[in-house]
Structure formats: C-alpha cells, structure tokens
Amino acid sequence: MSKVKNPEQKKNLSLKRDRRNVFGENSKSSRKNIAMGKQRRQMNERRGIAQLLGVLTGHVDDDAASDAELRVKLTIAHSKNRGFQKHPDKPLGDAIQRKLEKRRRKGML
C-alpha cells in the first residue's frame, strides 16, 4: 500500500518514477534489438581479429607475432569501448513534455 495519500504527490511521483521508451522503436522490439546489438558487436570484434590474424600464415617470427597480438588487444579494447550500450527509458514527465513540445511546433496546440 502506498504511503503517499495526496493525489498530487502521487501524480508527481508517477511522472518521476514511471518510464517511457522514447527511442523511436516499439518497446517490444527492444528485447530483440538489445540481444542483436550485443551479438553484432561480438561478431564485428571477431571479424576484425580474424582479419588481423589472417595475414599471419606459415612460419611467423616473434616480432610479427607480438605486433599482431598487440593489435588484437587494441582492437578488443576499442570494440568494448565503442560497442553496444543500452540506454534507459526516459521518465514519464520528460516524455510528456517532449510530446507537448512536438505538438506545439506542429501547431496542434
């Protein structure tokens, strides 16, 4: 049971705590797109590493091997830094403000 009894306080808490997806896609599709984004980052990372290591065939000297290892580690670090990131939904109050501003700009209000 809620400790807040005042309807105005309840509304303000609702506008602050409730979240809405304003990313521009169906909220149900986010479940699949999050997994796909993680998979895409991993696939790109593997592809980049395979391209770096693909040039090393046959007998490889230690300098070339250590250089390739360094480039692979840099590629992995770069991929993790710019890889897929989830973005949280916006508070309901912000979503409503955004929608009202959009309506005002279009001349509907």
Backbone torsions as a table, in degrees:
resi	resn	phi	psi	omega
1	MET	NA	140.8	-176.3
2	SER	-73.0	139.6	176.9
3	LYS	-82.2	-20.5	-179.1
4	VAL	-86.7	120.6	-177.8
5	LYS	-103.6	-21.9	-177.6
6	ASN	-75.7	124.3	-178.6
7	PRO	-59.8	-35.3	-179.9
8	GLU	-68.2	-38.7	177.3
9	GLN	-66.9	-39.1	177.9
10	LYS	-61.0	-43.1	-179.5
11	LYS	-64.6	-43.6	179.4
12	ASN	-63.3	-41.6	177.2
13	LEU	-64.0	-38.5	178.9
14	SER	-63.9	-43.4	-179.9
15	LEU	-65.5	-29.4	-178.9
16	LYS	-84.4	-39.4	-172.4
17	ARG	-89.6	-38.4	-177.9
18	ASP	-68.1	149.4	-175.7
19	ARG	-122.3	151.7	176.4
20	ARG	-135.3	144.8	177.8
21	ASN	-82.4	112.3	179.4
22	VAL	-113.6	16.5	-176.6
23	PHE	-73.3	-17.8	177.0
24	GLY	100.0	17.5	177.3
25	GLU	-134.2	163.9	177.4
26	ASN	-61.7	135.5	-177.2
27	SER	-64.2	-29.0	179.7
28	LYS	-72.3	-29.3	-179.0
29	SER	-74.0	-18.4	179.9
30	SER	-61.6	-33.9	179.7
31	ARG	-57.9	-42.2	-179.1
32	LYS	-80.1	-37.9	-176.1
33	ASN	-69.3	-29.9	176.6
34	ILE	-64.6	-47.9	178.9
35	ALA	-63.5	-40.6	179.2
36	MET	-65.4	-38.1	178.9
37	GLY	-64.1	-42.1	177.8
38	LYS	-64.9	-42.0	179.8
39	GLN	-64.4	-42.2	-178.9
40	ARG	-62.5	-41.1	178.7
41	ARG	-63.0	-43.6	-179.7
42	GLN	-65.0	-40.7	179.9
43	MET	-65.6	-41.7	178.6
44	ASN	-64.9	-37.8	178.2
45	GLU	-63.7	-46.3	179.5
46	ARG	-62.7	-40.4	-179.0
47	ARG	-63.9	-43.6	179.3
48	GLY	-63.7	-40.3	178.4
49	ILE	-66.5	-41.3	179.7
50	ALA	-63.2	-36.9	178.0
51	GLN	-67.4	-38.4	178.7
52	LEU	-68.1	-40.2	-177.0
53	LEU	-85.4	-13.2	-178.4
54	GLY	-67.1	-25.5	-179.6
55	VAL	-77.4	-16.5	179.6
56	LEU	-88.8	97.6	178.0
57	THR	-128.4	151.5	178.6
58	GLY	72.5	-146.6	-179.7
59	HIS	-78.5	126.1	-176.9
60	VAL	-121.6	131.0	178.4
61	ASP	-76.4	165.1	-174.0
62	ASP	-64.6	-35.8	-179.5
63	ASP	-64.1	-45.2	179.8
64	ALA	-66.3	-37.4	-179.7
65	ALA	-67.5	-43.8	-180.0
66	SER	-68.6	-35.6	176.6
67	ASP	-64.4	-43.0	179.0
68	ALA	-65.4	-39.1	179.2
69	GLU	-63.2	-41.6	178.4
70	LEU	-63.5	-44.4	179.0
71	ARG	-63.8	-36.7	178.0
72	VAL	-64.7	-44.4	179.6
73	LYS	-63.9	-38.4	177.1
74	LEU	-65.9	-39.4	178.5
75	THR	-63.3	-42.3	179.4
76	ILE	-64.6	-45.0	179.7
77	ALA	-62.7	-42.6	179.4
78	HIS	-63.7	-40.9	-179.4
79	SER	-64.9	-41.3	-179.2
80	LYS	-68.7	-34.1	-179.6
81	ASN	-72.6	-38.4	-178.8
82	ARG	-105.9	14.8	-177.3
83	GLY	-73.0	-167.1	-177.2
84	PHE	-64.8	136.6	175.6
85	GLN	-134.3	134.8	176.2
86	LYS	-78.7	146.9	176.7
87	HIS	-118.8	129.2	-178.2
88	PRO	-70.1	156.7	175.5
89	ASP	-69.2	159.3	-178.3
90	LYS	-88.1	153.2	175.4
91	PRO	-61.0	149.7	-177.5
92	LEU	-57.8	-39.7	179.5
93	GLY	-60.3	-42.1	178.3
94	ASP	-66.4	-39.4	179.8
95	ALA	-63.9	-40.4	179.4
96	ILE	-67.1	-43.4	177.6
97	GLN	-59.2	-43.7	179.7
98	ARG	-61.6	-42.2	-180.0
99	LYS	-66.6	-40.7	178.8
100	LEU	-66.1	-40.1	177.4
101	GLU	-62.5	-40.2	179.2
102	LYS	-63.4	-40.5	177.9
103	ARG	-65.7	-40.1	179.5
104	ARG	-63.3	-41.6	179.8
105	ARG	-64.8	-33.6	179.8
106	LYS	-81.1	-9.7	178.9
107	GLY	85.0	19.6	-179.2
108	MET	-85.7	-18.5	179.2
109	LEU	-113.4	NA	NA
